[in-house]
Amino acid sequence: MNLKIALFGIAREIVGQSTLEVSAPEGQSAQGLLHDLHARYPELARLTSLAVAVNNEYAADDTLLQERDEIALIPPVSGG
Amino acid sequence: MINIDLTDQPIDVPAALRSVEADGAGAINTFIGTVRNKSTGRPVVRLEYEAYDSMALHQLHKVAEQAAEQWPMVENITVVHRKGTLHIGDVAVVVAVSTPHRAESFAACQYIIDTLKQVVTIWKKEFYEDGDVWVAAHP
């Protein structure tokens, strides 16, 4: 399946674009996606934290991703 | 009532305060976050705030709802966060809470700003005379 991932802040700068399309096996988990992205973009692994959001909620490691989900990478937030 | 806004325009602070007025409120507590001229001793020229808008709005609502559950006497909550380019002294965020008595308004206001900083999908980049840094990105 193809996943479309929105990127923000330093994650957007590391990848060099604001959305990323990746092909992933059916049943890919949030943690599995991060593992793949860390391999492709080692700079992402150096961040203090990196979360996956699915449909505007923080996803647990074992959350299964689906093609229709709105997926985003969330580097450390710094609002306020 | 809960009012949440994310804006690229200067925040109207008096309007945010008026928005939480209530006849049953004996206290309005406000937190105003402003842009400081230094960060860890380094002079800051400007900040840029970027947001994942839909998730930031959703999470801000959740944080305000959690505060209203924890302090059920809360009358009104308003949270307004700025995005885009900000300069020294600009208002980045306003949290306003009205309650019958003061203790709960202080507590709820602090809970909201502290939790916002932990979960709301907004990112701040600090610009110095000789470079820039995404705040909190690296250990």
Backbone of each chain as ProteinMPNN parsed JSONL, in Angstrom:
{"seq_chain_A": "MNLKIALFGIAREIVGQSTLEVSAPEGQSAQGLLHDLHARYPELARLTSLAVAVNNEYAADDTLLQERDEIALIPPVSGG", "coords_chain_A": {"N_chain_A": [[0.85, -1.188, 0.0], [0.293, 2.344, -0.423], [1.494, 5.005, 1.447], [0.821, 8.279, 2.485], [2.63, 10.824, 3.844], [2.633, 13.519, 6.019], [4.878, 16.162, 6.7], [6.578, 18.081, 9.155], [8.199, 21.025, 10.512], [11.447, 20.397, 11.744], [11.567, 17.829, 10.741], [10.49, 18.044, 8.201], [12.469, 19.622, 7.06], [14.693, 17.905, 7.176], [13.94, 15.787, 5.489], [13.413, 17.216, 3.239], [11.137, 17.878, 1.911], [7.555, 18.543, 2.059], [5.622, 16.617, 2.032], [5.603, 13.066, 1.929], [5.68, 10.162, 0.028], [5.372, 6.798, 0.693], [5.908, 3.338, 0.013], [4.446, 0.674, 1.679], [4.282, -2.42, 3.512], [1.155, -4.24, 3.8], [-0.518, -3.899, 6.901], [1.45, -2.542, 8.136], [2.99, -1.048, 10.959], [2.94, 1.852, 13.154], [5.368, 2.03, 14.463], [6.912, 0.427, 12.764], [6.922, 1.956, 10.455], [8.395, 4.178, 11.341], [10.833, 2.941, 11.816], [11.602, 2.223, 9.204], [11.797, 4.793, 8.082], [13.804, 5.937, 9.626], [15.946, 4.464, 8.713], [16.106, 5.327, 6.09], [16.442, 8.058, 6.38], [18.751, 8.966, 8.273], [19.194, 11.178, 9.917], [16.779, 11.7, 11.121], [16.691, 9.942, 13.225], [18.247, 11.116, 15.089], [16.856, 13.003, 16.403], [15.285, 14.4, 19.378], [12.843, 13.226, 19.891], [10.421, 11.42, 17.969], [7.308, 11.22, 16.764], [4.468, 9.403, 15.474], [1.57, 10.546, 13.937], [-1.828, 9.744, 13.539], [-4.636, 10.502, 11.828], [-4.957, 12.937, 13.268], [-4.386, 12.216, 15.895], [-2.006, 11.154, 18.376], [-0.204, 8.266, 17.617], [-0.027, 4.939, 18.92], [2.813, 2.709, 19.27], [2.121, 0.243, 18.149], [0.005, 0.771, 16.494], [-1.832, 0.12, 13.597], [-1.284, 1.056, 10.261], [-3.211, 2.543, 7.647], [-4.103, 2.914, 4.205], [-5.888, 5.016, 3.749], [-5.537, 6.657, 5.896], [-4.775, 9.767, 7.528], [-1.61, 10.623, 7.86], [1.135, 11.719, 9.842], [4.411, 12.942, 10.589], [5.743, 13.725, 13.711], [7.937, 15.768, 15.012], [9.822, 16.876, 17.989], [7.632, 18.938, 19.781], [7.201, 22.511, 20.15], [5.6, 24.639, 20.96], [3.921, 27.543, 22.392]], "CA_chain_A": [[0.0, 0.0, 0.0], [1.04, 3.607, -0.436], [1.149, 5.907, 2.544], [1.228, 9.669, 2.273], [3.01, 11.291, 5.177], [2.871, 14.965, 6.119], [6.096, 16.438, 7.476], [6.582, 19.426, 9.729], [9.364, 21.485, 11.279], [12.766, 19.88, 11.378], [11.407, 16.6, 9.942], [10.309, 18.516, 6.827], [13.773, 20.077, 6.557], [15.582, 16.748, 7.003], [13.511, 15.032, 4.313], [13.527, 18.132, 2.112], [9.824, 18.094, 1.299], [6.522, 18.622, 3.095], [4.909, 15.331, 2.085], [6.426, 11.952, 1.478], [4.894, 8.956, -0.265], [6.173, 5.583, 0.86], [5.149, 2.105, -0.121], [4.618, -0.08, 2.923], [3.509, -3.668, 3.498], [-0.124, -4.237, 4.537], [-0.295, -4.189, 8.314], [2.58, -1.763, 8.664], [2.673, -0.344, 12.205], [3.581, 3.167, 13.307], [6.77, 1.778, 14.793], [7.562, -0.084, 11.56], [7.135, 3.1, 9.563], [9.517, 4.967, 11.882], [12.042, 2.139, 11.598], [11.97, 2.396, 7.792], [12.201, 6.173, 7.808], [15.117, 6.14, 10.262], [16.961, 3.868, 7.836], [16.251, 6.177, 4.892], [16.864, 9.414, 6.776], [19.362, 8.755, 9.603], [19.083, 12.398, 10.74], [15.531, 11.64, 11.91], [16.954, 9.158, 14.438], [19.008, 11.941, 16.03], [15.95, 13.934, 17.088], [14.94, 14.063, 20.766], [11.723, 12.286, 19.786], [9.708, 11.489, 16.702], [6.06, 10.473, 16.916], [3.605, 9.284, 14.305], [0.175, 10.903, 14.193], [-2.794, 9.177, 12.609], [-5.937, 11.192, 11.92], [-4.886, 13.998, 14.288], [-4.089, 11.691, 17.235], [-0.734, 10.453, 18.496], [-0.401, 6.827, 17.434], [0.802, 4.022, 19.701], [3.781, 1.994, 18.427], [1.529, -0.896, 17.434], [-1.115, 1.193, 15.65], [-1.666, -0.297, 12.207], [-1.553, 2.162, 9.338], [-4.016, 2.212, 6.479], [-3.848, 3.827, 3.099], [-6.745, 6.208, 3.803], [-5.24, 7.461, 7.087], [-3.958, 10.976, 7.443], [-0.431, 10.278, 8.672], [2.114, 12.8, 9.93], [5.544, 12.773, 11.498], [5.709, 14.801, 14.701], [9.174, 15.97, 15.779], [9.511, 17.49, 19.289], [6.833, 20.169, 19.639], [7.794, 23.632, 20.895], [4.68, 25.778, 20.962], [3.838, 28.329, 23.611]], "C_chain_A": [[0.887, 1.238, 0.0], [0.555, 4.504, 0.696], [1.659, 7.298, 2.207], [1.451, 10.286, 3.641], [3.298, 12.782, 5.136], [4.042, 15.203, 7.07], [6.092, 17.884, 7.943], [7.924, 19.719, 10.39], [10.644, 20.857, 10.79], [12.657, 18.591, 10.563], [11.23, 16.966, 8.457], [11.658, 18.942, 6.242], [14.717, 18.906, 6.301], [15.221, 15.996, 5.719], [13.576, 15.906, 3.055], [12.232, 18.323, 1.347], [8.741, 18.005, 2.368], [5.58, 17.422, 3.093], [5.794, 14.267, 1.453], [5.49, 10.794, 1.188], [5.808, 7.764, -0.1], [5.295, 4.377, 0.586], [5.487, 1.249, 1.101], [3.82, -1.368, 2.809], [2.172, -3.484, 4.212], [0.178, -4.579, 5.989], [0.927, -3.494, 8.886], [2.14, -1.025, 9.93], [3.359, 1.017, 12.212], [5.069, 2.979, 13.586], [7.546, 1.281, 13.574], [7.869, 1.031, 10.568], [8.336, 3.924, 10.036], [10.837, 4.248, 11.634], [12.529, 2.318, 10.155], [12.482, 3.801, 7.503], [13.544, 6.509, 8.453], [16.229, 5.588, 9.373], [17.203, 4.76, 6.606], [16.816, 7.553, 5.208], [17.462, 9.347, 8.184], [19.264, 9.985, 10.517], [17.817, 12.376, 11.594], [15.771, 10.92, 13.234], [17.695, 9.979, 15.486], [18.121, 12.932, 16.783], [15.646, 13.456, 18.508], [13.791, 13.058, 20.799], [11.135, 12.428, 18.39], [8.479, 10.593, 16.833], [5.372, 10.369, 15.566], [2.208, 9.701, 14.734], [-0.692, 10.282, 13.115], [-4.136, 9.853, 12.856], [-6.006, 12.135, 13.119], [-4.719, 13.509, 15.719], [-2.697, 11.067, 17.22], [-0.988, 8.946, 18.416], [0.502, 6.046, 18.388], [1.724, 3.276, 18.739], [3.116, 0.928, 17.565], [0.289, -0.514, 16.611], [-0.859, 0.775, 14.206], [-2.102, 0.828, 11.273], [-2.355, 1.667, 8.152], [-3.88, 3.314, 5.446], [-4.656, 5.116, 3.21], [-6.45, 7.097, 5.015], [-4.512, 8.745, 6.725], [-2.8, 10.788, 8.42], [0.527, 11.465, 8.672], [3.239, 12.392, 10.859], [5.596, 13.988, 12.405], [7.047, 14.871, 15.435], [8.837, 16.694, 17.096], [8.774, 18.825, 19.122], [7.434, 21.267, 20.516], [6.907, 24.868, 20.82], [4.732, 26.51, 22.294], [4.817, 29.483, 23.591]], "O_chain_A": [[2.06, 1.19, 0.369], [-0.644, 4.724, 0.867], [2.774, 7.471, 1.714], [0.563, 10.27, 4.493], [4.1, 13.252, 4.329], [4.178, 14.539, 8.097], [5.661, 18.788, 7.226], [8.671, 18.818, 10.771], [10.904, 20.788, 9.589], [13.552, 18.285, 9.776], [11.753, 16.286, 7.574], [11.956, 18.662, 5.081], [15.461, 18.912, 5.32], [16.106, 15.613, 4.953], [13.769, 15.403, 1.948], [12.236, 18.876, 0.247], [8.969, 17.462, 3.449], [4.821, 17.228, 4.043], [6.611, 14.54, 0.573], [4.615, 10.474, 1.992], [6.893, 7.718, -0.681], [4.1, 4.381, 0.881], [6.646, 1.121, 1.496], [2.811, -1.422, 2.107], [2.064, -2.666, 5.125], [1.016, -5.434, 6.278], [1.383, -3.816, 9.983], [1.054, -0.447, 9.973], [4.234, 1.297, 11.393], [5.916, 3.673, 13.023], [8.698, 1.662, 13.371], [8.922, 1.052, 9.931], [9.185, 4.317, 9.235], [11.837, 4.874, 11.284], [13.716, 2.538, 9.916], [13.463, 3.985, 6.782], [14.33, 7.274, 7.894], [17.313, 6.165, 9.287], [18.334, 4.924, 6.148], [17.562, 8.135, 4.422], [16.779, 9.633, 9.168], [19.252, 9.852, 11.741], [17.787, 12.968, 12.673], [15.141, 11.236, 14.243], [17.764, 9.581, 16.649], [18.584, 13.619, 17.694], [15.736, 12.264, 18.805], [13.77, 12.152, 21.632], [11.334, 13.44, 17.72], [8.589, 9.378, 16.99], [5.65, 11.135, 14.643], [1.716, 9.262, 15.773], [-0.343, 10.29, 11.934], [-4.694, 9.781, 13.951], [-6.974, 12.133, 13.88], [-4.888, 14.284, 16.661], [-2.255, 10.526, 16.206], [-1.887, 8.425, 19.077], [1.644, 6.433, 18.635], [1.456, 3.214, 17.54], [3.486, 0.727, 16.409], [-0.398, -1.392, 16.089], [0.208, 1.046, 13.656], [-3.14, 1.46, 11.469], [-2.204, 0.528, 7.708], [-3.588, 4.468, 5.759], [-4.185, 6.184, 2.818], [-7.04, 8.169, 5.153], [-3.748, 8.806, 5.762], [-2.983, 10.793, 9.637], [0.713, 12.132, 7.654], [3.051, 11.606, 11.788], [5.508, 15.128, 11.949], [7.27, 14.115, 16.38], [7.688, 17.084, 17.3], [9.235, 19.72, 18.414], [8.1, 20.977, 21.51], [7.386, 25.988, 20.642], [5.484, 26.145, 23.197], [4.881, 30.254, 24.548]]}, "seq_chain_B": "MINIDLTDQPIDVPAALRSVEADGAGAINTFIGTVRNKSTGRPVVRLEYEAYDSMALHQLHKVAEQAAEQWPMVENITVVHRKGTLHIGDVAVVVAVSTPHRAESFAACQYIIDTLKQVVTIWKKEFYEDGDVWVAAHP", "coords_chain_B": {"N_chain_B": [[-17.745, 27.29, 28.132], [-15.683, 26.582, 25.336], [-13.174, 28.163, 23.536], [-11.124, 28.077, 20.762], [-8.3, 29.047, 18.896], [-6.139, 29.454, 16.101], [-3.85, 31.442, 14.641], [-2.548, 33.517, 11.987], [-2.402, 36.151, 12.329], [-1.803, 39.147, 14.352], [-2.447, 38.593, 17.833], [-5.461, 39.476, 19.382], [-5.444, 40.572, 22.363], [-7.098, 41.86, 24.419], [-9.632, 41.138, 23.392], [-9.542, 38.37, 23.626], [-9.532, 38.115, 26.396], [-12.009, 39.263, 27.044], [-13.622, 37.34, 25.951], [-13.886, 35.282, 27.773], [-15.362, 36.234, 29.836], [-17.899, 35.965, 32.336], [-21.008, 35.875, 34.041], [-21.056, 34.32, 36.3], [-18.449, 34.18, 37.06], [-15.871, 34.814, 39.283], [-13.28, 35.119, 38.916], [-10.741, 35.665, 36.541], [-8.186, 34.174, 34.922], [-5.118, 34.632, 33.305], [-2.715, 33.637, 30.915], [-0.072, 34.96, 29.155], [2.004, 34.429, 26.573], [5.069, 35.619, 25.441], [7.46, 36.82, 22.988], [10.784, 36.409, 23.721], [13.945, 38.18, 24.045], [16.206, 36.668, 24.176], [17.735, 33.405, 24.058], [18.834, 30.776, 25.887], [20.981, 32.489, 26.511], [21.675, 33.513, 24.047], [21.298, 36.093, 21.689], [18.119, 36.658, 20.287], [16.668, 37.165, 17.133], [14.298, 36.863, 15.678], [11.298, 34.809, 15.627], [9.972, 31.859, 14.125], [6.901, 30.343, 13.814], [5.485, 27.24, 13.138], [2.711, 25.248, 12.256], [0.876, 22.183, 12.513], [-2.005, 22.374, 11.452], [-4.693, 21.15, 11.642], [-4.353, 19.09, 13.489], [-3.251, 20.471, 15.624], [-5.361, 22.19, 16.381], [-7.258, 20.27, 17.1], [-5.923, 18.972, 19.219], [-5.584, 21.125, 20.979], [-8.25, 21.622, 21.665], [-8.752, 19.218, 23.017], [-7.011, 19.464, 25.217], [-8.117, 21.677, 26.515], [-10.627, 20.636, 27.089], [-9.91, 18.59, 28.838], [-9.016, 20.158, 30.985], [-11.418, 21.366, 31.699], [-12.79, 19.157, 32.574], [-11.272, 18.356, 34.731], [-11.442, 20.563, 36.417], [-14.365, 21.2, 37.122], [-15.854, 23.447, 37.652], [-15.131, 25.413, 35.932], [-15.902, 28.195, 33.921], [-15.454, 29.432, 31.324], [-13.099, 28.896, 28.664], [-10.441, 30.157, 26.798], [-8.14, 29.729, 24.213], [-5.611, 31.012, 22.291], [-3.356, 30.741, 19.701], [-0.517, 31.913, 18.036], [0.843, 31.846, 14.705], [3.467, 31.775, 12.198], [5.729, 34.516, 11.415], [7.3, 36.027, 14.162], [8.271, 38.775, 16.233], [10.512, 40.271, 18.709], [8.841, 40.66, 21.766], [6.326, 40.268, 20.701], [3.078, 38.729, 20.988], [2.732, 35.346, 21.498], [1.049, 33.371, 22.438], [-2.111, 33.097, 24.074], [-3.773, 32.209, 26.989], [-6.811, 32.002, 28.572], [-8.873, 31.768, 31.393], [-11.949, 31.433, 33.044], [-13.434, 31.272, 36.242], [-15.494, 30.539, 39.177], [-14.03, 31.039, 41.569], [-10.651, 32.023, 42.533], [-8.564, 30.082, 42.813], [-8.976, 27.796, 41.214], [-8.901, 28.904, 38.679], [-6.256, 29.721, 38.365], [-5.001, 27.185, 38.514], [-6.163, 25.711, 36.377], [-5.431, 27.266, 34.192], [-2.64, 27.092, 34.267], [-2.343, 24.338, 33.887], [-3.284, 24.105, 31.268], [-1.448, 25.666, 29.681], [0.961, 24.364, 30.271], [0.464, 21.749, 29.354], [-0.168, 22.188, 26.696], [2.362, 22.906, 25.722], [3.566, 20.446, 25.715], [2.125, 18.727, 23.994], [0.827, 19.934, 21.787], [0.773, 20.409, 18.297], [2.821, 22.385, 17.289], [5.573, 24.2, 16.121], [8.634, 25.843, 16.843], [10.976, 27.974, 15.483], [14.018, 29.418, 16.181], [15.639, 32.38, 15.283], [18.855, 33.647, 15.016], [21.494, 36.155, 14.965], [23.467, 34.834, 13.662], [22.541, 32.375, 12.691], [20.152, 29.612, 12.952], [17.746, 27.68, 14.828], [15.741, 24.818, 15.389], [13.655, 24.696, 18.062], [14.171, 22.556, 20.818], [14.557, 20.304, 19.265], [16.793, 18.594, 19.2], [18.646, 16.446, 21.482]], "CA_chain_B": [[-17.546, 27.257, 26.688], [-14.274, 26.523, 24.946], [-12.847, 28.844, 22.267], [-9.75, 27.769, 20.349], [-7.962, 29.664, 17.611], [-4.755, 29.414, 15.643], [-3.96, 32.56, 13.7], [-1.3, 34.135, 11.52], [-2.539, 37.589, 12.579], [-1.526, 39.489, 15.757], [-3.52, 38.173, 18.736], [-6.183, 40.566, 20.05], [-5.457, 40.107, 23.758], [-8.329, 42.263, 25.127], [-10.781, 40.352, 22.911], [-9.42, 37.031, 24.211], [-9.952, 38.218, 27.807], [-13.472, 39.484, 27.068], [-14.331, 36.136, 25.509], [-14.127, 34.34, 28.879], [-16.195, 36.864, 30.869], [-19.134, 35.239, 32.651], [-21.622, 36.431, 35.258], [-20.746, 33.466, 37.446], [-17.003, 34.121, 37.267], [-15.234, 35.797, 40.162], [-11.853, 35.131, 38.596], [-10.26, 35.383, 35.184], [-6.74, 34.018, 34.964], [-4.604, 34.719, 31.939], [-1.298, 33.483, 30.621], [0.305, 35.547, 27.86], [3.376, 34.052, 26.214], [5.621, 36.618, 24.529], [8.766, 36.465, 22.412], [11.902, 36.932, 24.518], [15.066, 38.586, 23.183], [17.361, 35.781, 24.353], [17.468, 31.996, 24.306], [20.076, 30.263, 26.47], [22.021, 33.507, 26.446], [21.951, 33.938, 22.668], [20.288, 37.072, 21.256], [17.161, 36.169, 19.288], [16.234, 38.223, 16.225], [12.878, 36.62, 15.425], [10.874, 33.418, 15.708], [8.948, 31.431, 13.174], [6.067, 29.255, 14.311], [4.828, 26.426, 12.119], [1.723, 24.388, 12.907], [0.055, 21.182, 11.811], [-3.209, 23.074, 11.908], [-5.853, 20.354, 12.045], [-4.044, 18.353, 14.724], [-3.052, 21.457, 16.699], [-6.688, 22.613, 16.843], [-7.865, 19.12, 17.779], [-5.241, 18.749, 20.502], [-5.907, 22.255, 21.87], [-9.588, 21.33, 22.189], [-8.654, 18.139, 24.001], [-6.373, 19.979, 26.437], [-9.103, 22.534, 27.191], [-11.666, 19.749, 27.639], [-9.334, 17.929, 30.028], [-9.03, 21.139, 32.079], [-12.809, 21.558, 32.117], [-13.19, 17.962, 33.332], [-10.53, 18.319, 35.995], [-11.972, 21.658, 37.235], [-15.696, 21.292, 36.502], [-16.466, 24.765, 37.879], [-14.677, 26.351, 34.896], [-16.973, 28.799, 33.112], [-15.024, 29.557, 29.923], [-11.668, 28.777, 28.359], [-10.02, 30.59, 25.464], [-6.719, 29.565, 23.893], [-5.28, 31.51, 20.953], [-1.926, 30.594, 19.423], [-0.076, 32.582, 16.817], [1.845, 31.171, 13.88], [4.141, 32.684, 11.279], [6.927, 35.205, 11.895], [7.087, 36.897, 15.317], [9.438, 39.533, 16.66], [10.645, 40.43, 20.16], [7.706, 41.312, 22.411], [5.034, 39.843, 20.134], [2.343, 37.723, 21.761], [2.698, 34.063, 20.786], [-0.064, 32.55, 22.912], [-2.927, 33.583, 25.195], [-4.701, 31.267, 27.628], [-7.655, 32.715, 29.543], [-9.809, 30.846, 32.05], [-12.786, 32.052, 34.066], [-13.99, 30.338, 37.232], [-16.108, 31.285, 40.281], [-13.019, 31.449, 42.551], [-9.366, 32.18, 41.858], [-7.618, 28.951, 42.851], [-9.192, 26.918, 40.061], [-8.511, 29.569, 37.423], [-4.789, 29.594, 38.276], [-4.633, 25.786, 38.264], [-6.577, 25.296, 35.03], [-4.624, 28.033, 33.228], [-1.299, 26.5, 34.243], [-2.449, 23.017, 33.262], [-3.451, 24.261, 29.815], [-0.22, 26.101, 28.997], [1.989, 23.322, 30.42], [0.136, 20.6, 28.508], [-0.019, 22.687, 25.315], [3.778, 22.841, 25.335], [3.982, 19.048, 25.567], [1.403, 17.898, 23.016], [0.195, 20.598, 20.642], [1.683, 20.301, 17.157], [3.324, 23.69, 16.854], [7.034, 24.18, 16.194], [9.217, 27.184, 16.914], [12.366, 28.08, 15.038], [14.623, 30.671, 16.636], [16.634, 32.944, 14.368], [19.86, 34.499, 15.657], [22.211, 36.9, 13.928], [24.391, 33.957, 12.937], [22.047, 31.016, 12.462], [18.791, 29.333, 13.406], [17.606, 26.377, 15.488], [14.409, 24.331, 15.796], [13.714, 24.56, 19.515], [13.914, 21.238, 21.433], [14.623, 19.209, 18.298], [17.87, 17.648, 19.493], [18.953, 16.341, 22.909]], "C_chain_B": [[-16.053, 27.291, 26.379], [-14.108, 27.213, 23.587], [-11.38, 28.578, 21.958], [-9.491, 28.465, 19.023], [-6.463, 29.564, 17.367], [-4.73, 30.435, 14.517], [-2.596, 33.035, 13.23], [-1.359, 35.662, 11.65], [-2.2, 37.895, 14.044], [-2.729, 39.147, 16.647], [-4.13, 39.402, 19.409], [-6.378, 40.137, 21.508], [-6.722, 40.568, 24.506], [-9.551, 41.456, 24.682], [-10.751, 38.945, 23.491], [-9.891, 37.057, 25.669], [-11.466, 38.397, 27.904], [-14.22, 38.188, 26.767], [-14.589, 35.141, 26.64], [-14.972, 34.967, 29.994], [-17.476, 36.052, 31.063], [-19.699, 35.805, 33.95], [-21.262, 35.615, 36.494], [-19.268, 33.428, 37.796], [-16.545, 35.221, 38.218], [-13.755, 35.918, 39.874], [-11.642, 34.875, 37.113], [-8.752, 35.322, 35.282], [-6.219, 33.925, 33.549], [-3.122, 34.401, 31.907], [-1.058, 34.076, 29.236], [1.755, 35.198, 27.61], [3.897, 35.031, 25.174], [7.019, 36.208, 24.069], [9.874, 37.195, 23.16], [13.096, 37.229, 23.606], [16.281, 37.677, 23.296], [16.895, 34.355, 24.504], [18.784, 31.365, 24.7], [21.245, 31.228, 26.215], [22.303, 34.081, 25.069], [20.888, 34.943, 22.232], [19.419, 36.506, 20.129], [16.686, 37.354, 18.448], [14.74, 38.097, 15.943], [12.581, 35.134, 15.595], [9.958, 33.116, 14.542], [8.23, 30.226, 13.751], [5.4, 28.576, 13.133], [3.861, 25.498, 12.841], [1.206, 23.332, 11.946], [-1.36, 21.537, 12.249], [-4.31, 22.153, 12.44], [-5.58, 19.607, 13.346], [-3.856, 19.321, 15.883], [-4.404, 21.904, 17.254], [-7.366, 21.492, 17.623], [-7.239, 18.908, 19.162], [-5.513, 19.894, 21.479], [-7.292, 22.07, 22.483], [-9.523, 20.274, 23.277], [-8.058, 18.636, 25.321], [-7.372, 20.845, 27.22], [-10.211, 21.677, 27.807], [-11.165, 19.017, 28.878], [-9.352, 18.887, 31.223], [-10.455, 21.325, 32.606], [-13.339, 20.345, 32.883], [-12.547, 17.947, 34.712], [-11.027, 19.396, 36.962], [-13.369, 21.978, 36.71], [-16.377, 22.649, 36.707], [-16.037, 25.786, 36.83], [-15.868, 26.869, 34.093], [-16.578, 28.785, 31.633], [-13.514, 29.412, 29.803], [-11.446, 29.304, 26.943], [-8.522, 30.338, 25.318], [-6.521, 30.059, 22.461], [-3.779, 31.379, 20.773], [-1.62, 31.224, 18.08], [0.806, 31.638, 16.007], [2.414, 32.174, 12.892], [5.331, 33.351, 11.95], [6.582, 36.152, 13.041], [8.401, 37.571, 15.704], [9.42, 39.724, 18.176], [9.432, 41.194, 20.704], [6.359, 40.91, 21.85], [4.396, 38.765, 21.021], [2.229, 36.445, 20.931], [1.485, 33.237, 21.182], [-0.791, 33.257, 24.045], [-3.806, 32.44, 25.674], [-5.502, 32.066, 28.643], [-8.706, 31.754, 30.068], [-10.634, 31.627, 33.068], [-13.419, 30.976, 34.939], [-14.651, 31.158, 38.343], [-15.068, 31.831, 41.255], [-11.628, 31.307, 41.956], [-8.516, 30.914, 41.782], [-7.751, 28.071, 41.606], [-8.767, 27.587, 38.762], [-6.999, 29.538, 37.243], [-4.416, 28.172, 37.846], [-4.963, 25.366, 36.836], [-5.724, 25.995, 33.973], [-3.227, 27.418, 33.126], [-1.323, 25.123, 33.583], [-2.496, 23.161, 31.74], [-2.142, 24.665, 29.15], [0.87, 25.026, 29.113], [1.723, 22.152, 29.476], [0.246, 20.975, 27.034], [1.427, 22.504, 24.853], [4.252, 21.408, 25.106], [3.344, 18.346, 24.368], [0.934, 18.617, 21.75], [1.206, 20.761, 19.503], [1.99, 21.67, 16.531], [4.832, 23.663, 17.089], [7.576, 25.591, 16.051], [10.649, 27.109, 16.431], [12.885, 29.433, 15.482], [15.682, 31.11, 15.631], [17.545, 33.887, 15.154], [20.571, 35.268, 14.547], [23.051, 35.97, 13.072], [23.851, 32.533, 12.764], [20.624, 30.845, 12.949], [18.719, 27.919, 13.948], [16.123, 26.065, 15.692], [14.467, 24.02, 17.276], [13.354, 23.131, 19.919], [14.1, 20.058, 20.487], [15.66, 18.145, 18.66], [18.162, 17.6, 20.987], [20.083, 17.3, 23.305]], "O_chain_B": [[-15.271, 27.942, 27.072], [-14.803, 26.893, 22.623], [-10.505, 28.824, 22.788], [-10.346, 28.477, 18.137], [-5.65, 29.586, 18.291], [-5.486, 30.322, 13.552], [-1.613, 32.969, 13.968], [-0.486, 36.373, 11.15], [-2.296, 37.009, 14.893], [-3.878, 39.378, 16.269], [-3.416, 40.254, 19.937], [-7.335, 39.44, 21.844], [-7.362, 39.75, 25.167], [-10.409, 41.127, 25.501], [-11.797, 38.383, 23.815], [-10.567, 36.134, 26.123], [-12.124, 37.769, 28.734], [-15.322, 37.969, 27.27], [-15.422, 34.247, 26.491], [-15.266, 34.305, 30.989], [-18.056, 35.529, 30.112], [-18.945, 36.169, 34.853], [-21.175, 36.151, 37.599], [-18.869, 32.724, 38.723], [-16.798, 36.403, 37.989], [-13.053, 36.713, 40.499], [-12.267, 34.0, 36.513], [-8.108, 36.294, 35.677], [-6.789, 33.239, 32.701], [-2.363, 34.844, 32.769], [-1.749, 33.741, 28.273], [2.638, 35.624, 28.354], [3.255, 35.254, 24.147], [7.668, 35.361, 24.683], [9.901, 38.424, 23.225], [13.249, 36.625, 22.544], [17.276, 37.88, 22.6], [15.802, 34.101, 25.011], [19.749, 31.41, 23.937], [22.325, 30.836, 25.772], [23.079, 35.027, 24.933], [19.696, 34.679, 22.386], [19.924, 35.953, 19.152], [16.345, 38.409, 18.981], [14.007, 39.086, 15.964], [13.491, 34.311, 15.693], [9.259, 33.994, 14.036], [8.847, 29.228, 14.126], [4.83, 29.223, 12.255], [4.168, 25.013, 13.93], [1.11, 23.551, 10.738], [-1.847, 21.066, 13.277], [-4.803, 22.347, 13.551], [-6.457, 19.499, 14.203], [-4.259, 19.024, 17.008], [-4.573, 21.988, 18.471], [-7.972, 21.726, 18.669], [-7.945, 18.692, 20.147], [-5.659, 19.659, 22.678], [-7.491, 22.327, 23.67], [-10.152, 20.407, 24.326], [-8.532, 18.281, 26.401], [-7.455, 20.748, 28.445], [-10.678, 21.957, 28.911], [-11.902, 18.844, 29.848], [-9.665, 18.479, 32.342], [-10.667, 21.428, 33.814], [-14.222, 20.476, 33.731], [-13.168, 17.585, 35.711], [-11.038, 19.186, 38.175], [-13.54, 22.923, 35.939], [-17.353, 22.968, 36.028], [-16.53, 26.915, 36.836], [-16.722, 26.102, 33.647], [-17.272, 28.203, 30.799], [-12.76, 29.756, 30.714], [-12.166, 28.944, 26.012], [-7.736, 30.692, 26.196], [-7.181, 29.586, 21.535], [-3.01, 31.856, 21.608], [-2.374, 31.082, 17.118], [1.438, 30.739, 16.562], [1.906, 33.288, 12.763], [5.88, 32.834, 12.923], [5.681, 36.982, 12.914], [9.485, 37.015, 15.528], [8.442, 39.385, 18.843], [9.049, 42.236, 20.172], [5.334, 41.189, 22.472], [5.084, 38.003, 21.701], [1.703, 36.454, 19.818], [0.947, 32.488, 20.367], [-0.174, 33.93, 24.871], [-4.491, 31.787, 24.885], [-4.921, 32.741, 29.492], [-9.344, 31.025, 29.309], [-10.086, 32.393, 33.862], [-13.869, 29.934, 34.463], [-14.397, 32.358, 38.446], [-15.198, 32.963, 41.723], [-11.433, 30.565, 40.993], [-7.821, 30.697, 40.79], [-6.75, 27.657, 41.021], [-8.32, 26.91, 37.837], [-6.502, 29.355, 36.132], [-3.616, 27.981, 36.93], [-4.144, 24.741, 36.163], [-5.341, 25.384, 32.976], [-2.698, 27.244, 32.029], [-0.426, 24.785, 32.81], [-1.827, 22.422, 31.017], [-1.757, 24.064, 28.146], [1.62, 24.802, 28.162], [2.653, 21.622, 28.867], [0.701, 20.174, 26.218], [1.688, 22.019, 23.753], [5.226, 21.18, 24.387], [3.961, 17.456, 23.782], [0.67, 17.966, 20.739], [2.339, 21.192, 19.717], [1.512, 22.039, 15.458], [5.307, 23.173, 18.113], [7.078, 26.409, 15.277], [11.437, 26.291, 16.904], [12.279, 30.467, 15.2], [16.51, 30.313, 15.189], [17.085, 34.79, 15.852], [20.303, 35.074, 13.362], [23.322, 36.26, 11.907], [24.632, 31.584, 12.697], [19.964, 31.817, 13.317], [19.522, 27.06, 13.582], [15.348, 26.925, 16.11], [15.248, 23.169, 17.702], [12.372, 22.565, 19.438], [13.825, 18.92, 20.868], [15.438, 16.952, 18.456], [17.955, 18.589, 21.691], [20.473, 17.346, 24.471]]}, "name": "protein", "num_of_chains": 2, "seq": "MNLKIALFGIAREIVGQSTLEVSAPEGQSAQGLLHDLHARYPELARLTSLAVAVNNEYAADDTLLQERDEIALIPPVSGGMINIDLTDQPIDVPAALRSVEADGAGAINTFIGTVRNKSTGRPVVRLEYEAYDSMALHQLHKVAEQAAEQWPMVENITVVHRKGTLHIGDVAVVVAVSTPHRAESFAACQYIIDTLKQVVTIWKKEFYEDGDVWVAAHP"}
